[in-house]
Amino acid sequence: LCIDLPGHVRALADHLLADAFATCSHPFGNFPMQKLMDECSAHSRRQLVGILAHQASSAAPDIPIASVYVKALGTCPHEEKMMLSRALLDAPGMLLKMQETRHGQQAARHILKSLRGSEHHEKARMLLFGRHQKAKSTTDADMLQRTVDMLQRQVSAEFNREVEAEAQ
């Protein structure tokens, strides 16, 4: 599992992966799962991301598991980010529910960046930012449109900085 972990810690990590989804959803259990993302082998990380992707539709968009999604979406290789992003996008109502929390907003930004350039990007953008069409007045719609534009500029700027950093 983890190359440089002693045997008893490795056993603990294996135990955490055995019940990964419940541990990620726990208010305190999510912290070791986030750390596990950094410390475990690529195989174990893929296993954890696979569990999170498979269970995305049954996940509660609460802070504990959202913080694990943020960690995975921020640190995993691109293929794993895409798999997890598509799973969260396909979970009915998940992105809109996640958008209501701080960690969920971070996850949504990561999802948009992960899906940029794919056929799923527009679907995610419309789910997250298409809500402005439901505004009750012109003023509300204008305010929401400005917020949408600002968030899209932030996501684009972060993406461009990452591309420039990778190019150097």
Phi, psi and chi 1 to 4 in degrees:
 res  aa     phi    psi   chi1   chi2   chi3   chi4
   1 LEU       -  -69.5  172.3   67.7      -      -
   2 CYS  -117.9  126.8  -59.7      -      -      -
   3 ILE   -62.2  -48.2  -65.0  170.6      -      -
   4 ASP  -101.3   17.1   55.4   -7.4      -      -
   5 LEU   -95.9  138.1  -66.7  178.2      -      -
   6 PRO   -61.7  162.5  -13.8   21.0      -      -
   7 GLY   -56.3  -41.5      -      -      -      -
   8 HIS   -70.1  -32.8   63.9  -77.6      -      -
   9 VAL   -73.4  -37.2  177.4      -      -      -
  10 ARG   -61.3  -40.3 -172.5  172.9  -48.1  142.6
  11 ALA   -63.9  -39.3      -      -      -      -
  12 LEU   -63.5  -43.0  176.0   61.6      -      -
  13 ALA   -61.9  -42.1      -      -      -      -
  14 ASP   -61.3  -40.3  -72.2  -21.0      -      -
  15 HIS   -64.3  -41.3  179.7   71.1      -      -
  16 LEU   -62.8  -40.6  -71.5  172.8      -      -
  17 LEU   -68.1  -29.5  -79.3  174.3      -      -
  18 ALA   -63.4  -31.1      -      -      -      -
  19 ASP  -126.4   44.3 -161.1   15.1      -      -
  20 ALA   -59.4  -44.3      -      -      -      -
  21 PHE   -64.8  -44.9 -171.8   72.3      -      -
  22 ALA   -65.4  -38.4      -      -      -      -
  23 THR   -67.0  -40.6  -53.2      -      -      -
  24 CYS   -63.4  -31.2  -71.0      -      -      -
  25 SER   -82.8  -11.2  -59.8      -      -      -
  26 HIS   -80.2  140.3 -170.0  -86.8      -      -
  27 PRO   -56.5  -29.8  -24.0   31.9      -      -
  28 PHE  -107.9  -26.0  -61.3  111.2      -      -
  29 GLY   -67.9  -23.3      -      -      -      -
  30 ASN   -67.1  -26.1   75.6   86.7      -      -
  31 PHE   -66.2  -49.6  -64.4  111.2      -      -
  32 PRO   -64.7  -28.8   11.6  -19.8      -      -
  33 MET   -69.1  -36.4  -62.5  -51.0  -74.1      -
  34 GLN   -65.1  -42.5  -69.9  177.1   60.4      -
  35 LYS   -64.9  -36.8 -174.8   65.4  175.7  167.4
  36 LEU   -60.4  -34.6 -163.9   60.3      -      -
  37 MET   -56.2  -38.0  -76.8  -77.3 -178.6      -
  38 ASP   -79.6  -35.3  -68.0  -29.9      -      -
  39 GLU   -97.2  -20.8  -58.6  -63.7  -28.8      -
  40 CYS   -85.3  170.1   67.0      -      -      -
  41 SER   -69.7  164.1   67.1      -      -      -
  42 ALA   -59.8  -38.3      -      -      -      -
  43 HIS   -62.5  -45.6  172.3   74.0      -      -
  44 SER   -67.7  -37.0  -64.1      -      -      -
  45 ARG   -64.3  -43.7 -171.7 -169.2   60.3 -111.8
  46 ARG   -61.1  -38.3  -81.9 -168.6  -57.8  -87.9
  47 GLN   -62.5  -45.3 -177.0 -178.9    1.1      -
  48 LEU   -65.0  -43.8  178.0   55.6      -      -
  49 VAL   -63.6  -38.9  169.3      -      -      -
  50 GLY   -61.8  -41.0      -      -      -      -
  51 ILE   -63.7  -46.0  -68.9  167.1      -      -
  52 LEU   -62.8  -40.9  -69.5  171.4      -      -
  53 ALA   -67.2  -43.7      -      -      -      -
  54 HIS   -63.3  -35.2 -179.8   70.2      -      -
  55 GLN   -95.1    5.8  -62.9  -72.5  -24.8      -
  56 ALA   -55.5  -39.2      -      -      -      -
  57 SER   -70.9  -20.9   62.2      -      -      -
  58 SER  -101.8    2.0   60.0      -      -      -
  59 ALA   -74.8  139.8      -      -      -      -
  60 ALA   -83.1  134.8      -      -      -      -
  61 PRO   -77.5   47.2   30.1  -34.4      -      -
  62 ASP   -93.1  173.9   56.4    2.5      -      -
  63 ILE   -62.7  -45.1  -67.0  170.5      -      -
  64 PRO   -56.8  -52.5  -27.0   35.7      -      -
  65 ILE   -75.8  -30.3 -161.2  157.7      -      -
  66 ALA   -61.7  -35.7      -      -      -      -
  67 SER   -68.5  -31.0   60.3      -      -      -
  68 VAL   -71.3  -40.2  179.2      -      -      -
  69 TYR   -61.0  -42.8  -77.4  126.0      -      -
  70 VAL   -60.0  -45.6  168.4      -      -      -
  71 LYS   -60.4  -47.0 -178.8   68.9  170.2 -175.4
  72 ALA   -64.3  -44.5      -      -      -      -
  73 LEU   -69.8  -21.2  -70.4  164.6      -      -
  74 GLY   -92.9  -19.7      -      -      -      -
  75 THR  -122.4  -18.7   60.2      -      -      -
  76 CYS   -76.6  160.5  -71.2      -      -      -
  77 PRO   -61.7  160.3  -20.8   30.4      -      -
  78 HIS   -55.8  -41.5 -177.3   70.1      -      -
  79 GLU   -62.3  -40.1  -57.0   81.2   40.1      -
  80 GLU   -71.0  -37.1  -66.9  171.5   18.2      -
  81 LYS   -62.0  -42.2  -71.3  178.6 -173.4  179.3
  82 MET   -63.4  -44.5  -71.9  -72.6  -70.0      -
  83 MET   -60.4  -46.9  177.5  178.2   65.1      -
  84 LEU   -68.8  -40.1 -167.5   53.5      -      -
  85 SER   -61.9  -45.8  -64.7      -      -      -
  86 ARG   -63.6  -38.3  -75.1 -168.2  -59.3  -98.8
  87 ALA   -64.6  -43.1      -      -      -      -
  88 LEU   -68.2  -35.7  -71.5  167.4      -      -
  89 LEU   -66.6  -37.1 -179.3   62.0      -      -
  90 ASP   -79.6  -14.1  -68.9  -20.2      -      -
  91 ALA   -75.3  118.2      -      -      -      -
  92 PRO   -55.4  121.1  -20.6   30.4      -      -
  93 GLY    74.5   -1.6      -      -      -      -
  94 MET   -63.4  -47.0  179.2   59.8   76.1      -
  95 LEU   -62.8  -40.9  -74.4 -176.4      -      -
  96 LEU   -66.2  -38.7  -69.9  177.4      -      -
  97 LYS   -68.2  -41.9  -68.2  175.0 -167.7  169.7
  98 MET   -64.5  -33.1  -73.2 -179.9   75.9      -
  99 GLN   -60.1  -16.9 -173.0   75.9    0.5      -
 100 GLU   -82.4   -7.5  -63.9  171.7    1.8      -
 101 THR  -118.2  159.3   67.9      -      -      -
 102 ARG   -61.7  -49.2  179.8  173.7   55.7   95.8
 103 HIS   -66.0  -34.8  -70.8  -71.0      -      -
 104 GLY   -65.5  -36.7      -      -      -      -
 105 GLN   -65.2  -39.6  -70.4  172.7   -3.3      -
 106 GLN   -63.3  -42.7  -69.8  174.2  -27.4      -
 107 ALA   -62.3  -40.6      -      -      -      -
 108 ALA   -62.0  -41.6      -      -      -      -
 109 ARG   -62.5  -43.4  -78.7 -161.8  -55.8  -87.5
 110 HIS   -63.0  -38.9  -76.2  -61.2      -      -
 111 ILE   -63.2  -45.0  -71.0  168.3      -      -
 112 LEU   -61.1  -41.8  -77.8  174.9      -      -
 113 LYS   -66.6  -40.6  -73.7 -172.2  -26.1 -170.6
 114 SER   -65.1  -37.0  -62.4      -      -      -
 115 LEU   -89.6   -3.6  -65.2  174.4      -      -
 116 ARG   -55.2  131.3 -176.4  174.6  -65.5 -105.0
 117 GLY    87.8   -6.3      -      -      -      -
 118 SER  -104.0  168.8   77.7      -      -      -
 119 GLU   -68.3  -15.6   68.5  -82.4    6.2      -
 120 HIS   -86.4  -14.4  -58.4  -73.9      -      -
 121 HIS   -60.9  -46.1 -177.2  -99.1      -      -
 122 GLU   -64.2  -38.4 -173.4   60.5   22.8      -
 123 LYS   -62.5  -44.3  179.3 -179.8  176.3 -176.8
 124 ALA   -64.2  -43.6      -      -      -      -
 125 ARG   -61.7  -42.5 -165.5 -176.4   71.2   71.3
 126 MET   -68.1  -38.6  -70.9  -54.5  -62.9      -
 127 LEU   -63.5  -42.3  -82.0  173.6      -      -
 128 LEU   -79.6  -42.4  -70.1  169.6      -      -
 129 PHE  -109.6   -6.4  -57.1  123.8      -      -
 130 GLY   -74.9   -5.7      -      -      -      -
 131 ARG   -65.3  -19.9  -66.4 -180.0  -64.6  158.0
 132 HIS   -61.2  -20.5   70.0  -84.0      -      -
 133 GLN   -68.6  -18.2  -63.0  171.2   -6.9      -
 134 LYS   -93.4    7.6  -61.8  176.8 -175.2  173.9
 135 ALA   -62.4  149.2      -      -      -      -
 136 LYS   -83.8  -22.5  -65.6  178.0 -177.2  166.2
 137 SER  -143.7  168.8   70.4      -      -      -
 138 THR   -62.3  -38.8  -55.9      -      -      -
 139 THR   -64.1  -44.8  -54.2      -      -      -
 140 ASP   -61.2  -43.1  -70.3  -18.4      -      -
 141 ALA   -63.9  -41.6      -      -      -      -
 142 ASP   -63.6  -43.7  -68.9  -19.1      -      -
 143 MET   -64.6  -43.7 -177.9  176.1   66.2      -
 144 LEU   -66.2  -37.8  -75.9  171.2      -      -
 145 GLN   -64.4  -40.1 -175.6   60.0   50.1      -
 146 ARG   -62.9  -40.2  -75.4 -167.2  -58.7  -88.5
 147 THR   -64.9  -44.1  -57.0      -      -      -
 148 VAL   -59.7  -47.1  165.7      -      -      -
 149 ASP   -60.5  -41.9  -66.6  -19.1      -      -
 150 MET   -63.6  -45.4  179.4 -169.3   68.9      -
 151 LEU   -63.4  -39.7  -73.3  170.4      -      -
 152 GLN   -66.1  -38.2  -72.9  177.3  -33.0      -
 153 ARG   -64.5  -40.1  -77.2 -168.6  -57.2  -87.9
 154 GLN   -63.7  -45.0  -72.8  174.7  -12.0      -
 155 VAL   -62.6  -43.5  167.2      -      -      -
 156 SER   -64.3  -41.6  -66.4      -      -      -
 157 ALA   -64.4  -43.4      -      -      -      -
 158 GLU   -62.3  -42.5  -72.0  176.2   24.2      -
 159 PHE   -63.0  -45.4  178.3   76.4      -      -
 160 ASN   -62.8  -40.5  -69.3  -25.3      -      -
 161 ARG   -62.2  -41.8  -78.6 -167.4  -63.3  -87.7
 162 GLU   -64.7  -41.0  -71.0  176.7    8.2      -
 163 VAL   -63.6  -44.1  168.3      -      -      -
 164 GLU   -64.9  -39.1  -72.0  172.4    5.2      -
 165 ALA   -66.1  -39.8      -      -      -      -
 166 GLU   -67.9  -33.3  -71.1  176.4    5.4      -
 167 ALA   -70.7  -24.8      -      -      -      -
 168 GLN   -85.6      -  -65.8  175.1   -6.4      -
